[in-house]
Structures are given as C-alpha cells and as structure tokens.
Amino acid sequence: MSARRIPHSTPADTSVAVDAFMATLDHPHTDAVQRLRALVLGVDPTVAEGVKWNAPSWRTTEYFATTQLRLKAGIGLVLRRGAKTRAQPDGGLAIDDPQGLLRWPAPDRALLTFADRAAIETQAVAVQALLRQWIAHV
C-alpha cells in the first residue's frame, strides 16, 4: 500500500494515548474494543492509531476509522474518508461487501456493528478486506 503514515502531531495521535484511554474505559465490551484495535492495526503496516472523537481511531494519511462506543448494544466502527468532507468518486465508493456488513448513513461514511468480541472474530477476515478497500479511498 502506498499510503504514508501521518506524523504524530499531538500526544493524542499515539498508541500510548490509546493505551491510556483503554485503561480508563468503563464499557461492557472493552474486550471487543481491544480485539477491534488489533484487527484494524493488522490491516496494513501504514495504519497508526490515536484518540480522536473521544474514542480509539485509526489513520494512514488521514483518520479513516473510529470506534463507536455509544451503541445501545455492542460496539461499532465508523468508517470515513478523513475529518473533512470530500468529493466522492464518480459512481460513489466502490467497496465490495459480499456479506453486507456495511451500513451507509451517508455517501462518504459507513458503519460496521458488532454485538461482541465473538462477532468480531467471526467476521475478522471480511472486516479486514473491507478496511483494505476503504483505505484506498482515503
């Protein structure tokens, strides 16, 4: 993958910040968040993490994914094309999603939801394939 990792511009743009955030996180699915964290970081060596939008988040050239911790049940992963709205490619984003895991609340944003850590494990290969495609659009 040709994307460059963006430099750490603030103390929040580090794994240390995510470790500190996770150490104080009071959430019924902390184990799922930790598994999701490892899964996203394992997608590509250019992926880095930080705390953005008050949650563990991931970036290459820009932030592209953020953990959604406020679901009534389980956790989510919000996929975006950066912090700022960008023009869409002609025909929209071309993401092959054979299992129908993505929900699209906006044309440039998608959501993956997981009931628990077991659901993440079951869908891990498909989620990593979706993330690799998504990163190509960031």
C-alpha positions as CSV (number, residue, x, y, z in Angstrom):
1,M,0.0,0.0,0.0
2,S,1.4,3.4,-0.9
3,A,-0.2,5.5,1.8
4,R,2.2,7.2,4.1
5,R,1.6,7.3,7.8
6,I,0.9,10.8,9.0
7,P,3.2,12.1,11.7
8,H,2.1,12.2,15.3
9,S,1.1,15.9,15.5
10,T,-0.4,15.7,19.1
11,P,0.0,13.4,22.1
12,A,-3.4,12.0,21.3
13,D,-2.1,10.7,18.0
14,T,-0.2,7.8,19.6
15,S,-0.7,4.2,20.7
16,V,0.3,5.4,24.2
17,A,-2.8,7.7,24.2
18,V,-5.0,4.8,23.2
19,D,-3.4,2.6,25.9
20,A,-4.2,5.3,28.5
21,F,-7.8,5.7,27.1
22,M,-8.4,1.9,27.2
23,A,-7.0,1.7,30.8
24,T,-9.8,4.0,32.0
25,L,-12.6,2.9,29.6
26,D,-15.6,1.7,31.5
27,H,-17.5,-0.2,28.8
28,P,-19.2,-3.6,28.8
29,H,-17.3,-4.5,25.6
30,T,-13.8,-3.4,26.4
31,D,-12.5,-6.8,25.2
32,A,-14.2,-6.3,21.9
33,V,-12.7,-2.9,21.5
34,Q,-9.2,-4.3,22.2
35,R,-9.8,-7.0,19.6
36,L,-11.0,-4.5,17.1
37,R,-8.0,-2.4,17.8
38,A,-5.6,-5.3,16.9
39,L,-7.7,-6.2,13.9
40,V,-7.5,-2.7,12.4
41,L,-3.8,-2.2,13.2
42,G,-3.2,-5.6,11.5
43,V,-4.7,-4.4,8.1
44,D,-1.6,-2.7,6.9
45,P,1.7,-1.5,8.3
46,T,0.9,2.1,7.5
47,V,-2.1,2.1,9.9
48,A,-1.5,4.1,13.1
49,E,-3.8,4.8,16.0
50,G,-4.8,7.6,18.3
51,V,-7.6,9.0,20.3
52,K,-9.9,11.1,18.1
53,W,-13.6,11.9,18.7
54,N,-13.1,10.6,22.2
55,A,-12.5,7.0,21.0
56,P,-9.8,4.8,19.6
57,S,-9.3,5.8,16.0
58,W,-7.1,4.8,13.1
59,R,-5.3,6.6,10.2
60,T,-3.0,6.3,7.3
61,T,-2.7,9.7,5.6
62,E,-5.9,10.8,7.5
63,Y,-8.2,9.3,10.1
64,F,-10.4,6.7,8.4
65,A,-12.0,4.7,11.3
66,T,-13.3,5.4,14.8
67,T,-14.7,3.1,17.4
68,Q,-18.3,3.8,18.2
69,L,-18.8,3.2,21.9
70,R,-22.3,4.6,22.3
71,L,-24.3,1.9,20.7
72,K,-27.1,0.5,22.9
73,A,-25.8,-3.0,22.3
74,G,-22.2,-3.9,21.2
75,I,-19.8,-1.6,19.5
76,G,-19.3,-0.1,16.1
77,L,-16.6,1.0,13.7
78,V,-17.4,4.2,11.8
79,L,-15.5,4.5,8.5
80,R,-14.9,7.9,7.0
81,R,-12.7,9.4,4.3
82,G,-11.0,11.9,6.7
83,A,-12.1,14.6,9.1
84,K,-13.4,16.9,6.3
85,T,-16.0,16.2,3.7
86,R,-14.5,15.3,0.3
87,A,-16.0,15.0,-3.2
88,Q,-17.0,11.4,-3.9
89,P,-15.5,9.4,-6.8
90,D,-17.8,9.2,-9.8
91,G,-20.3,6.4,-9.0
92,G,-19.6,6.6,-5.3
93,L,-17.2,4.5,-3.3
94,A,-16.6,1.1,-4.8
95,I,-16.5,-1.2,-1.9
96,D,-17.1,-4.9,-2.4
97,D,-19.1,-6.1,0.6
98,P,-20.4,-9.6,-0.3
99,Q,-21.5,-10.2,3.3
100,G,-23.5,-6.9,3.5
101,L,-21.6,-5.8,6.7
102,L,-21.6,-2.1,5.9
103,R,-24.4,0.2,6.7
104,W,-24.2,3.6,4.9
105,P,-25.6,6.5,7.0
106,A,-24.1,9.0,4.4
107,P,-22.5,8.6,1.0
108,D,-19.0,9.1,2.4
109,R,-19.4,7.2,5.7
110,A,-20.1,3.6,6.6
111,L,-20.7,1.7,9.8
112,L,-19.8,-1.8,10.9
113,T,-21.5,-3.1,14.1
114,F,-20.6,-6.0,16.3
115,A,-22.6,-7.5,19.1
116,D,-19.5,-8.6,21.0
117,R,-15.9,-9.9,20.6
118,A,-17.2,-13.2,19.2
119,A,-18.9,-11.3,16.3
120,I,-15.7,-9.6,15.5
121,E,-13.8,-12.9,15.5
122,T,-16.4,-14.4,13.2
123,Q,-16.2,-11.5,10.7
124,A,-12.4,-10.7,11.1
125,V,-11.3,-11.7,7.6
126,A,-14.2,-9.9,5.9
127,V,-13.7,-6.8,8.0
128,Q,-10.0,-6.6,7.1
129,A,-10.9,-7.0,3.4
130,L,-13.4,-4.1,3.7
131,L,-10.8,-1.9,5.6
132,R,-8.2,-2.5,2.9
133,Q,-10.6,-1.3,0.3
134,W,-11.7,1.6,2.4
135,I,-8.1,2.8,3.0
136,A,-7.6,3.0,-0.8
137,H,-10.3,5.8,-0.8
138,V,-8.8,7.9,2.0
